[in-house]
């Protein structure tokens, strides 16, 4: 809908004060996008592809093409044919094409597809720089939740075409006072530890390893429980706060919405 490929079911989309339904050409000038996979001419070189796309938008110079090729890590291979590119290289060239004309909004669908860990790390930093330093709005669609947690400032969750939630990532993940704590005690004292914690009306679960328990509690209760266990002569080797991940929170919301 944001790039005009399908009809808007309801409402309107406004980008830089231009409506997609009333002023599509002016609206779309402010957008750079990759939907699913970048469409490239494989018989042309990377540079020739960028030059071709540059002709569609006024004001894109050769210097800009070289600058964007270097910024996405294709400086060495930009004059090679795209047919020789790996999946990750084609993905980087697609991002370069989307950024050529200095868009105000960059839309990316699974942007880390085909990238190696170093490439993902660089892309993440580049997108953050675009957003925070250059003021580009970056809209990312992905099912790689661990990567989105590291990349994004805000998260929106869709379920069956409905917007379920939109929040700052940190607020979305950590909006609960109840935490999960992994406790490790002397294996021979595990049942005694379970009983002590159960007497405090806490939820106790086995962590699947000898001597380890998983407990739901408020973070500020950790010192109290630690002292109580020690007072009962139970040897406590560690108490580790298990932070909730974006994936944990997403699955929790999906379960609630059923």
Secondary structure by P-SEA (a helix, b strand, c coil): ccccccccccccccccccccccccccccccbbbbcccccccccccaaaaaaaaaaacccccaaaaaaaaaaaccccccccccccccaaaaaaaaaaaaacccccbbbbccccccccaaaaaaaaaaaaaaacccbbbbbbbccaaaaaaacccbbbbbcccccccccccccccccccbbbbbbbccccaaaaaaaaaaaabbbbbbcccccbbbbbccccaaaaaaaaaaaacccccbbbbbbbcaaaaaaaaaaaac
